[in-house]
Every structure is written in structure tokens, then in C-alpha cells.
């Protein structure tokens, strides 16, 4: 299990770093006011999604191996209220969540993968808990990108992946040929 487990931990960390970077490539394209614009009354603005993710990260990753991932002092409902007065405040909160996540993940050992943790009293193997959060954060990163894409608009949006109609050129760069 050693090599595969070490690879799993390293890849999990890499995926989280990639998710964070993708979200930030979208967030940087928004002006300060756009961070607080919801596309619909029943949706969340980017600042709220970031706040929720940060709150979830602090709850899940603080004392990850020894306490339930849903901390008693977490006030999840308040995460969906936009109260950040500035971009700096939003980003500071965001960074604190990611710092907690990365500090915990980087401290995990291969042996920790055999342990059981709890989230809302439900037991999870450590790999299950990691994959649960990869999925959860990926969902919200997709929301951030979609909201940012709509708010920035076609003229100013810098694509975060292969642009429409650009697959042929992308494949030539990647493979040296068309596929």
C-alpha cells in the first residue's frame, strides 16, 4: 500500500491546489462589485460561495483525525450571508480555509489512510473523506467559474480551458499533430 497510498495523498493535494487555482483564475477576472452579484435570488454570489467553502474547510480540516468534521462552533447558515465589506476580506477568509486544508493534508501520513474519521457523526475512511471534499469543492469551484463567466461576459472573459473552436490548435500544441 505504501507507494500507492503516497501517490494518492500527493495527487489529492495536487487536485485541491488545481481547484483553488482554477477558482482564483475566475475570481481575478471579477471586479470588486461583481464578487457580490448573484445571478438569481435563489443563488449565491461568488463571495458567498468562497465564504461557505472557507467555513467548510476550517470545520472539516481542523483536528481532522481526532474530531468530527462538523465542528460545534461552525455556523453554516451564516456562511450564506454576504457580509464581507471588501475583496481583501473575502480573500483573507478564503485563504484561511485553504491554509487549514493544506496544513492538514501535508501532515497526513500513509498510515493515516487506514484511519476512520467522522463527518456529522458518519464514519468515513480517510480516503472517503478526502474524496468527499474533492467532490464538494469541485462542485463549488464550478459554480464560481460559471458565475464569473456570466458576469464578465464574452468580450472580456479569459477562458480557463481550451476555447471553443480551439481544440484542433490545442491538440497540435499538445501532440504535434491533429487528432
PyMOL commands that set and color helices and strands:
alter all, ss='L'
color gray80, all
select helices_A, chain A and resi 2-27+34-36+46-61+76-80+87-107+110-114+126-152+167-175
alter helices_A, ss='H'
color red, helices_A
select strands_A, chain A and resi 116-119+122-125
alter strands_A, ss='S'
color yellow, strands_A
deselect
rebuild
show_as cartoon
